[in-house]
Amino acid sequence: MLLRDIADLAALKYRSRTAVIDEAGAENFIELNQRMRRLADALCRLAEPGDRIAILSRNRREYIEAGFAVPTARMSLVLVNYRLSPGEMVGVLADSGATILLVEDEFFDLVKDLRAAVPSITMCVGVGGDDDRVDTTYEELLKTASDHWTPTPASADELAWLVYTSGTSGKAKGVMLSHRNLIMGQMGYLVLDSPPSDIELKSFPLCHISGAAMFAYVLTGTTLVLQRSYEPVQFMQAVENYGITGVSLAPTMIDMLLRHPQFGSFDLSSLRKISYGASSIPVAVLDRAAAAFPGVEFTQKYGMTEAPSTVFLDAAAHAEARAGRPELLKAAGRPHPFVATRIVDADGREVGADEVGELLVHGPQVMLGYWQQPEQTAAAFTNGWLHTGDLVSQSKDGYITIIGRLKEMIITGGENVYPREVEDVIARLPGVAEVAVVGLPDERWGETVCAFVVPEVGTNVQEDDIVAHCRAHLAGYKKPRRIVFIDQLPRNTSGKVTKHVLAAPVT
């Protein structure tokens, strides 16, 4: 199956049912398929098979169309994170060698500099507006296409999307994902998380790998309501106005929602499912969310850009946790039916139940490799198994719990400290809104534990409070030796804390 087959099938099955709603209006599944095919035809007149077509835009219907159309034209879509600095955007565009840039009118001011810095770009197409800074508009491009265009045969293993990693620990890399990778990355969720929502609200950025969920929504006939960005009041208004039944949020989004002073002022009773992922969620936040939405099913999705889906914590596990197994709320879930997992120590030997090791995955959703980085690709795999870089443990009944990142593990005085464990303890202290723990160089201990703490507004939590709380719940070597109070944690578009940025000023 190819990505275009999903759009074709949806047009036949769901026809006039609403497919996508954004600020500009709505389109049904037939219209989505027609516009997708016209864009693919237009691109074939402008570029060659194998070319990279970049998109710089917030969430809007054209993003969905391009997600299908570019691979249908046998080219690959480069997702450019709109929150990057101009210099970082140049890095992504230059590295990918993109030839055409689909750019939303909000970012027209960047076009001149981007073109000057990236000579491979031969055309800029304005999305949502017209201006002399772009060569043509998206709608004009569609007018040049034929209604009778027939795509050429393609392989499911052809490069479809080029998604750059979030760069939480350094320079981003281009992850090559095929039609098969993207489709199988969603099939596991569809098998385990069924039936799908009727109306899904998407405020999470489509430029993140989570944007691949568009294929699952179209395949199941789900109406997708797009928001340009996440803002709690607008989010709650959309749930009330559209009768939203399902949402996908990062943990930080859930926390912002629950803390908002207007939470409770909108009718959110239509919600049936809340899915969370992109980063680990503090158990305290999940407890508050479950209490705030007593009739709603919670699910957790764990994956990475290199392997779009790996582990799933279903609604039944959440219910079991609330019925007497609270430890399950710390788990990421069980492996998908289409993925194989191994947990190994530093020597590559599999560890036992409840022991900590690195998670390795193998399956049809695992990336083709890193764009033009054969050495990095080779280092990421061992005999076909992808190293995730995540330290995990697995219970006897198969639940995988994320302990932390291999590169983030702190070794202090010869002892291993997992930041997630320390963060969970500090997050339970009243007066703490958010916390991130990193290791800082130390001449005596090698590394020392440092906690960056965001206090709750209106509270007066002190360093002594945090130290005493940690002393009561953690071994002495795990207790932070340094605590820094800050206003907010730095995050990337997916909601993950960028710890290398956080620690840089104090190293």
Residue pairs with C-beta under 8 A, 6 or more apart in sequence:
1 156
1 179
1 183
2 71
2 72
2 154
2 156
2 179
3 67
3 68
3 71
3 72
3 160
3 179
3 182
3 183
3 215
4 36
4 37
4 40
4 68
4 71
4 72
4 151
6 68
6 183
6 215
6 218
6 219
7 32
7 33
7 36
7 37
7 68
7 72
7 218
8 33
9 219
10 19
10 29
10 32
10 33
10 218
10 219
10 221
11 29
11 30
11 32
11 33
11 34
13 29
13 221
14 28
14 29
14 221
15 28
15 29
15 30
16 28
16 29
16 30
17 28
17 29
17 221
17 223
18 26
18 27
18 28
18 223
19 26
19 27
19 28
19 29
19 31
19 32
19 64
19 218
19 223
19 224
20 26
20 27
20 32
20 61
20 64
20 223
20 224
20 226
21 223
21 224
21 225
21 226
21 242
22 59
22 60
22 61
22 225
22 226
22 228
23 60
23 228
24 60
24 61
24 128
27 35
27 61
29 218
29 221
32 61
32 64
32 65
32 218
34 147
35 65
35 142
36 65
36 68
36 69
36 72
37 69
37 72
37 145
37 149
37 151
38 142
38 145
38 146
38 147
38 149
39 65
39 66
39 69
39 70
39 73
39 138
39 141
39 142
39 145
40 68
40 69
40 70
40 72
40 73
40 145
40 149
40 151
41 73
41 145
41 146
41 149
42 141
42 142
42 144
42 145
43 53
43 69
43 70
43 73
43 75
43 100
44 73
44 149
45 144
45 145
46 100
46 123
47 53
47 73
47 75
47 99
47 100
48 75
49 73
49 74
49 75
49 152
50 74
50 75
50 76
50 159
51 75
51 76
51 99
51 100
52 75
52 76
52 77
52 78
52 96
52 97
52 98
52 99
52 162
53 66
53 70
53 73
53 75
53 76
53 77
53 78
53 98
53 99
53 100
53 101
53 102
54 77
54 78
54 79
54 80
54 92
54 93
54 96
54 98
54 100
54 101
54 102
54 121
55 63
55 66
55 77
55 78
55 79
55 80
55 101
55 102
55 103
55 127
55 207
56 80
56 82
56 89
56 101
56 102
56 103
56 104
56 107
56 110
57 63
57 82
57 102
57 103
57 104
57 106
57 107
57 127
57 128
57 206
57 207
58 82
58 104
58 106
58 205
58 228
58 229
59 202
59 203
59 205
59 206
59 226
59 227
59 228
59 229
60 104
60 127
60 128
60 226
60 228
61 226
62 102
62 127
62 128
62 138
63 206
63 211
63 226
64 206
64 214
64 218
64 224
64 226
66 77
66 102
67 77
67 161
67 206
67 211
67 212
67 214
67 215
68 218
70 76
70 77
70 160
71 77
71 154
71 158
71 160
71 161
71 179
72 151
73 151
74 151
74 152
74 154
74 158
76 159
76 160
76 161
76 162
76 176
77 160
77 161
77 162
78 92
78 93
78 96
78 98
78 161
78 162
78 164
78 174
79 161
79 162
79 163
79 164
79 206
79 207
79 208
79 211
80 89
80 92
80 93
80 207
81 88
81 89
81 92
81 164
81 205
81 207
81 208
81 492
81 493
82 104
82 106
82 107
82 205
82 207
82 493
83 205
83 492
83 493
84 92
86 110
86 113
86 114
88 172
89 110
89 114
90 113
90 114
90 117
90 118
91 171
91 172
92 164
92 172
92 174
93 101
93 114
93 117
93 118
93 120
93 121
94 117
94 118
94 120
95 164
95 174
95 371
95 372
96 162
96 174
96 371
97 120
98 118
98 120
98 121
99 120
99 121
99 122
99 123
100 121
100 122
100 123
100 124
100 125
101 111
101 114
101 121
101 123
101 124
101 125
102 125
102 127
102 138
103 110
103 111
103 124
103 125
103 126
103 127
103 134
104 126
104 127
104 128
104 129
105 126
105 127
105 128
105 129
105 131
106 128
108 126
108 129
108 131
108 133
108 134
109 133
111 124
111 133
111 134
112 133
114 121
115 121
115 124
123 135
123 136
124 133
124 134
124 135
125 134
125 135
125 136
125 137
125 138
125 141
126 133
126 134
126 136
126 137
126 138
127 137
127 138
128 138
129 137
130 137
154 179
155 179
156 178
156 179
156 180
156 183
157 178
157 179
157 180
157 368
158 178
158 179
159 176
159 177
159 178
159 368
160 177
160 178
160 179
160 181
160 182
161 177
161 182
161 212
162 174
162 175
162 176
162 177
162 371
163 174
163 175
163 177
163 209
163 305
164 172
164 173
164 174
164 175
164 305
165 172
165 173
165 175
165 305
165 306
166 172
166 208
166 305
166 492
166 493
166 494
166 496
167 492
167 498
168 492
168 496
168 497
168 498
168 499
168 500
169 405
169 407
169 408
169 499
169 500
170 500
173 370
173 371
173 373
173 376
174 370
174 371
174 372
174 373
175 209
175 305
175 306
175 367
175 370
175 371
176 367
176 368
176 369
176 370
176 371
177 185
177 212
177 308
177 367
177 368
178 368
180 364
180 365
181 308
181 364
181 365
181 366
181 367
181 368
182 212
182 215
182 308
183 215
184 338
184 363
184 364
184 365
185 212
185 303
185 307
185 308
185 309
185 365
186 212
186 213
186 215
186 216
186 219
186 308
186 309
187 338
188 309
188 312
188 336
188 337
188 338
188 339
188 365
189 213
189 216
189 301
189 309
189 312
189 336
190 196
190 216
190 219
190 220
191 336
191 337
191 338
192 312
192 314
192 336
192 337
193 273
193 275
193 299
193 312
193 314
193 315
196 216
196 217
196 220
196 222
196 246
197 222
197 244
197 245
197 246
197 272
197 273
198 222
198 223
198 245
198 246
199 222
199 223
199 225
199 242
199 243
199 244
199 245
199 246
199 270
200 217
200 222
200 223
200 224
200 225
200 244
200 245
200 246
200 247
200 248
201 225
201 227
201 235
201 238
201 239
201 242
201 244
201 246
201 247
202 213
202 224
202 225
202 226
202 227
202 248
203 227
203 229
203 230
203 231
203 234
203 235
203 238
203 247
203 249
203 253
204 210
204 230
204 248
204 249
204 250
204 253
204 278
204 494
205 211
205 229
205 493
205 494
206 214
206 226
207 493
208 278
208 493
208 494
209 303
209 304
209 305
209 308
209 494
210 248
210 277
210 278
210 494
212 308
213 248
214 224
216 222
217 224
222 246
225 238
225 242
225 244
227 234
227 235
227 238
230 249
230 253
230 256
232 256
232 257
232 260
232 262
232 263
233 260
233 262
235 247
235 257
236 257
236 260
236 262
236 263
236 265
236 266
236 268
237 266
238 244
239 247
239 266
239 267
239 268
239 270
239 271
240 266
240 267
240 268
240 270
243 270
244 270
244 271
245 270
245 271
245 272
245 273
246 271
246 272
246 273
246 274
246 275
247 271
247 273
247 274
247 275
248 275
248 276
248 277
248 301
249 257
249 274
249 275
249 276
250 276
250 277
250 278
250 279
250 494
250 495
251 276
251 278
251 279
251 280
251 281
251 282
251 285
251 495
252 279
252 434
252 491
252 495
253 495
254 274
254 276
254 281
254 285
254 286
254 289
255 282
255 285
255 433
255 434
257 263
258 285
258 288
258 289
258 292
259 433
263 292
268 293
271 293
271 296
272 296
272 297
273 296
273 297
273 298
273 299
273 315
274 289
274 293
274 296
274 297
274 298
274 299
275 298
275 299
275 300
275 301
276 286
276 298
276 299
276 300
276 301
277 300
277 301
277 302
277 303
278 494
278 495
278 496
279 494
279 495
279 496
279 497
280 332
280 402
280 420
281 300
282 423
282 424
282 427
283 326
283 329
283 330
283 424
283 427
283 428
284 427
284 428
285 427
286 298
286 329
287 329
289 298
290 298
290 318
290 322
297 315
297 318
298 315
298 318
299 312
299 313
299 314
299 315
299 318
300 312
300 313
300 332
300 333
301 309
301 311
301 312
302 309
302 310
302 311
302 312
302 313
302 332
302 333
302 400
302 402
303 309
303 310
303 311
304 310
304 388
304 390
305 367
306 366
306 367
306 380
306 386
306 388
307 339
307 361
307 363
307 365
307 366
307 367
307 386
307 388
308 365
309 336
309 339
309 365
310 335
310 336
310 339
310 341
310 359
310 361
310 365
310 388
311 332
311 333
311 334
311 335
311 336
311 341
311 400
312 333
312 334
312 336
313 328
313 331
313 332
313 333
313 334
313 399
314 333
317 328
317 331
317 333
317 334
317 399
318 328
318 329
320 328
321 327
321 328
321 329
328 399
330 401
330 424
331 395
331 399
331 400
331 401
332 392
332 399
332 400
332 401
332 402
333 399
333 400
334 398
334 399
334 400
335 341
335 398
335 400
336 363
338 363
338 364
338 365
339 361
339 362
339 363
339 365
340 361
340 362
340 363
341 359
341 360
341 361
341 362
341 394
341 400
342 350
342 359
342 360
342 361
342 362
342 385
343 350
343 351
343 355
343 357
343 358
343 359
343 360
343 392
343 393
343 394
343 400
344 350
344 351
344 357
344 358
344 360
345 351
345 357
345 358
346 358
348 382
350 357
351 357
351 393
353 393
353 394
353 395
353 396
354 393
354 394
354 395
354 396
355 393
356 391
356 392
356 393
356 403
356 418
357 391
357 392
357 393
358 387
358 388
358 389
358 390
358 391
358 392
358 406
359 388
359 390
359 391
359 392
359 400
360 382
360 385
360 386
360 387
360 388
361 385
361 386
361 388
362 384
362 385
362 386
366 386
367 386
369 377
369 380
370 376
370 377
370 380
380 386
380 387
381 387
389 405
389 406
389 407
390 402
390 403
390 404
390 405
390 406
391 402
391 403
391 404
391 405
391 406
391 409
391 418
392 400
392 401
392 402
392 403
393 400
393 401
393 403
394 400
394 401
395 401
402 420
403 418
403 420
403 421
404 418
404 419
404 420
404 421
405 419
408 419
408 438
408 439
408 499
409 416
409 417
409 418
409 419
409 439
410 416
410 417
410 418
410 419
410 437
410 438
410 439
410 447
410 449
411 417
411 439
411 446
411 447
412 439
412 442
412 445
412 446
412 447
412 448
412 449
412 477
413 445
413 446
413 477
414 446
415 477
415 478
417 439
417 449
417 477
417 478
419 436
419 437
419 438
419 439
421 474
421 478
422 437
422 449
422 451
422 470
422 474
422 478
422 480
423 435
423 436
423 437
423 451
425 469
425 470
425 473
425 474
426 432
426 435
426 437
426 451
426 453
426 466
426 469
426 470
426 480
427 434
427 435
428 469
429 461
429 465
429 466
429 469
430 456
430 459
430 461
431 455
431 456
431 459
431 460
431 461
431 465
432 453
432 454
432 455
432 456
432 461
432 466
433 454
433 455
433 456
433 457
434 453
434 454
434 488
434 489
435 451
435 452
435 453
435 454
436 451
436 452
436 489
436 497
436 499
436 502
437 449
437 450
437 451
437 452
437 480
438 450
438 452
438 499
438 502
438 503
439 447
439 448
439 449
439 450
440 447
440 448
440 450
440 482
440 503
440 506
440 507
441 447
441 448
441 507
442 448
442 481
448 481
448 482
449 478
449 479
449 480
449 481
449 482
450 480
450 481
450 482
450 483
450 484
450 503
450 506
451 466
451 480
451 482
451 483
451 484
452 484
452 485
452 486
452 489
452 502
453 461
453 466
453 483
453 484
453 485
453 486
454 485
454 486
454 487
454 488
454 489
455 461
455 485
463 483
463 485
466 480
466 483
467 479
467 480
467 483
470 478
470 479
470 480
471 479
482 506
484 506
489 497
489 502
490 497
490 498
490 501
490 502
491 497
491 498
492 498
